[in-house]
Amino acid sequence: MRLLRNGLLICLSTVLVAACGAEPAPQAETPAPALAAPEASAPAAPLAPGLEFAALPAPYNTATYAAGRRTWKLCQSCHVTAEGGGNLVGPNLHGLFGRQVASAPDFDYSPALKSETFVWSPERLEQWLANPRGFVPGNRMSFSGVRKPEDRLAVIAYLMLETGYLPPEAAE
């Protein structure tokens, strides 16, 4: 693999230098490696918290943006987060936090959600994402939930950034 990569880099640099009209620098001969076992791919490094979520309340400030964005891909075929964006199969989630359940404009909610009275908070969304059908039995959401707690934490933090979240004291 390394030999192939080095060969591609040499070819690319030769083409780029030739395109500029300069002579390429002589390349050192790379001895052919002895046949060896293929390199095992290293396990992926754990995602470390970044600065994106630093201003969020705990525990969401410990989440990783990459994990949140990756987990959001499970949701984006049915939901959008853009302010003023329309609804898809599910409602637009912009302004979700602090909003009464089943109150997004121009979305036809299930009778089960219409009968609920809670306000969306990160904690309520955690419960919902763990098991949507168990949290509000009879709702029409076909998604089975986000199994890993760290992925739920990350996608909630991601949604807090993407949907205009304001801490309760700042929203007053």
N, C-alpha and C positions, 0 to 999 in steps of 0.2 A: 504494500500500500504506500509506504514511504517512498519507494523507488518510483512508482507511478506519479506521485505528487511532485517529486523533484523533477522528473522528466517534463511534466506539464509546465512547471514554473520556468524551466530552461527554455522550452519552446515559446511560451508566452513572452518572456523577456527578449528573446531573439526577434520575435515578430515586432514587438513594440519598438525596439531599438532600430530595426531595419526601417520601420515606417518613419522614423525621425531622421533617417539618413546617416546615422552614426554607426561605427563598427562595434559589434558586440564584444564584451570583455571575454577573454578565454575562460572556459569553464573547467574546473578541476574534475578529473576523472573520479567518478564515484565507483568504488569496487562493488561488484555484484555481491549481494548478501548471500550467505550460505542458506540453504533451505532450512527453514525453521518452522516451528508451529506458528499458525497465524496469531497475530496479536489479539488478545482478549479485549473486548471493549470495556473500558473502565466504567464502573457504575456512575450514574448521574450524580453530581454533587447536589446536596440538599439546597433548596432555594433559601437564600438568606433574606431577612427583612430588609427592605430598602427605605429610601426617604419618602417615597410616594405616599405612604400611609402614616408617616410620623405624627401628623396632626390629628389623627383619628383617636377616639377614646380606646382604652384597653378593652378587650384584647385585640381589637382590629388593627391597632398600630403595630402589631407583631407579625401581621400577615405579609405575604410576598405578592408583589404586583404580577409577576409572571404566572404564578399559580392562580391568581384571581382571573386574569385574562384567559388563561387556558380553560378554566372551569366555566367561565362565561360562554365559551363556545358551545356548551351544551344548551344554553338558554337562548342564544341569539337568533335561532331559526323561528322562534315564536314571540320574542320580545325585542323592543328597541329601548334605548335610554336617552335619546335625543329630545331636548326640550322642543315642544311643538311637533314632534314626530307623531305619526299616526300609530294605530294599533295594528298588530298582526293577528296571529291566532290567539295570542295573549295580549294583555294591555301594555301600553307604553309604561315603562317603569320610572320615567323622569318624575321626580318629586314624590317617590314612593314613601320615603321615611317621614312619618308624621301625618300621613294621609289615612283617612278612614278606609277600612277594607271595602272593596267593591265600589269604589267611588271615582275611578278614572273616567273621564268624559268619553262618551260615544263607544263604550264597550259593554257588550251584553254578558253580564256575569251569570253564573249558575245560581239557581235559587239557594243552594247551600251557602255560597259566599254572601249573597244578598242578605241572608238572615243573621250573619255575624255582625258584631258591633265593635270589634277591636280596632286599634290604630296600629299601622305598621311601624315597627321599631326593628332595630337589628336583631334583638332577641326573638321577636315574633317571626322574623324571616328565617332565623336559624331553625326554629321549630318547623316551619313550613318546608324548608328545603330538606330537612332530615326525612320527612315523610308527608308529602302534600295530601295524599288521600287519607292518612290517619289523622292529620291535624284538623282538616275540615272534611269529614266524610261527605261524599256526595258531590264534591266539586268536579268540574269537567277537565281539570288539568291532567293530561295523560302521562306526564313526566313522573318517574318513580322516585326521584330525589337524588341528593348528593350524599353518597355513603360516607366518605371520609370527613371527619370533623375539621381537619386542617384545610380541606378544599372548600367546605362551607364557610369557614372563617375568611378565607382568601376571597371568595366570590362576593361575600357580603361587603368586605372592605372595598373591593373593586366597584361594586354598585354604589357604595357610599360616595366614592369619588365621581363616578359617572352620572349620577342622578341628582346632583345638587344637594347632598346631605348637609344639614345644619344641625349642630348639637341642640338638644332641647332648650338649653338656656339661651342660645344665640337666635333661635327661631321665635322667641317671645318678643 
